[in-house]
Amino acid sequence: MRQQPSDTVWDKEQNPRSQHRRYFAEQLAPLLGDGIEYVGHLGRNALSHLVGGAATALVTPCWDEPYGLVVAEALSCGTPVCGFDRGALGEILTPDCGRLASADAGGLADLIHETVRLDRRAARERAEHFCSMGTMADGYTALYEELAL
């Protein structure tokens, strides 16, 4: 069904997008520092190019995420991961493709130098073996068989 155009006409100051841009410019951009560029929301190709070109992916979950999609995406791009040991990260990462720190930013920072030296092929191979649809389907099948018994 085709969506009807909105009758709402925003004053430039009331427009939520303008408010978000202003907040970013005034509150967040000054905190980024030299050499850091906010690239905004990216499409799939641009995002995979950016993540695939990164030395490492820093993953800092604030809650116990049940599946580390960001980790799986980084590994799929061949990018080693350095993150907090929360949620699924400990299940997904191996010493060959990532490093885990307790919820301490200093400890995480100390591990970055090790992480950037990890083999990118090992990261990609971990994604292919652990994060593939086949592995997921096998895991669900095994769980269903266990529950059925």
C-alpha positions in Angstrom: 0.0 0.0 0.0 1.4 3.4 -1.0 2.0 5.7 1.9 0.3 9.1 1.7 2.5 12.2 2.0 2.4 13.9 5.4 0.5 17.1 5.8 2.9 18.2 8.5 5.1 21.1 7.5 8.0 21.5 9.9 9.5 24.8 10.8 13.3 24.3 10.4 13.8 24.6 14.1 11.1 22.1 14.9 12.2 19.5 12.4 13.5 16.5 14.4 16.3 15.9 11.9 17.5 19.5 12.4 17.3 19.0 16.1 19.4 15.8 15.9 22.0 17.4 13.6 22.3 20.4 15.9 22.6 18.1 19.0 25.3 16.1 17.2 27.2 19.2 16.1 27.0 20.9 19.5 27.4 18.0 21.9 29.0 15.0 20.2 31.3 16.3 17.5 33.5 18.2 19.9 34.2 15.0 21.8 35.5 13.1 18.8 38.9 14.6 18.7 41.4 14.9 15.9 41.5 12.2 13.2 38.0 10.8 14.1 35.3 11.2 11.5 31.6 10.4 12.0 30.4 8.7 8.8 26.7 8.3 9.8 24.5 5.5 8.6 26.0 3.5 5.8 24.6 1.2 3.2 25.6 -2.5 3.2 28.5 -2.1 0.7 30.0 1.0 2.2 29.7 -0.5 5.7 31.4 -3.8 4.8 34.2 -1.8 3.1 34.7 0.3 6.2 34.6 -2.6 8.6 36.7 -4.8 6.4 39.3 -2.1 6.2 39.5 -1.6 10.0 42.5 -2.9 11.9 40.1 -4.2 14.6 36.5 -3.9 15.7 35.9 -2.6 19.2 32.8 -4.2 20.6 31.6 -2.8 23.9 28.2 -4.2 24.7 26.4 -2.6 27.7 24.2 -5.6 28.2 24.5 -9.4 27.9 23.6 -9.6 24.2 22.4 -13.1 23.3 24.0 -13.1 19.9 26.9 -10.8 18.8 25.7 -9.7 15.4 28.3 -6.9 15.3 31.0 -9.5 16.1 29.7 -11.9 13.4 29.7 -9.0 10.8 33.2 -7.9 11.7 34.6 -11.5 11.5 32.8 -12.0 8.2 34.8 -9.0 6.9 38.0 -10.6 8.2 38.3 -8.0 10.9 39.6 -9.2 14.3 37.5 -8.2 17.3 38.5 -6.7 20.6 35.6 -6.5 23.1 34.2 -6.7 26.5 33.6 -10.3 27.7 29.8 -9.9 27.9 26.9 -11.9 26.4 27.8 -14.0 23.4 31.2 -12.6 22.7 33.0 -15.3 24.8 31.2 -18.0 22.7 32.0 -16.5 19.4 35.6 -15.3 19.7 38.6 -17.5 19.9 42.2 -16.5 20.7 42.9 -16.7 16.9 40.3 -14.0 16.0 39.8 -11.8 19.0 40.6 -10.6 22.5 38.3 -10.2 25.4 38.6 -7.8 28.4 36.6 -7.4 31.5 34.3 -4.4 31.6 37.3 -2.2 32.0 38.1 0.4 29.3 41.8 0.4 30.3 42.0 -3.4 30.0 40.3 -3.2 26.6 42.7 -0.5 25.4 45.7 -2.7 26.5 44.4 -5.5 24.3 44.0 -3.5 21.1 47.7 -3.8 20.2 47.5 -7.6 20.3 44.2 -7.7 18.4 45.4 -5.7 15.4 48.2 -8.3 14.9 45.8 -11.3 14.6 45.4 -13.1 11.3 42.5 -11.7 9.3 42.1 -15.0 7.6 41.5 -16.6 11.0 38.8 -14.0 11.7 37.0 -14.8 8.4 37.3 -18.6 8.9 35.8 -18.2 12.4 32.8 -16.5 10.8 32.5 -19.1 8.1 32.5 -21.9 10.6 30.7 -20.5 13.6 28.4 -17.9 12.2 27.1 -19.6 9.0 23.5 -20.5 8.3 24.5 -24.2 8.2 26.0 -24.0 11.7 22.9 -22.2 13.0 20.6 -24.7 11.4 22.6 -27.6 12.9 22.4 -26.0 16.3 18.6 -25.6 16.1 18.2 -29.1 14.8 20.3 -30.5 17.7 18.3 -28.4 20.2 15.0 -29.6 18.8 16.1 -33.2 18.9 17.2 -32.8 22.5 13.9 -31.3 23.5 11.9 -34.0 21.6 13.6 -36.8 23.6 
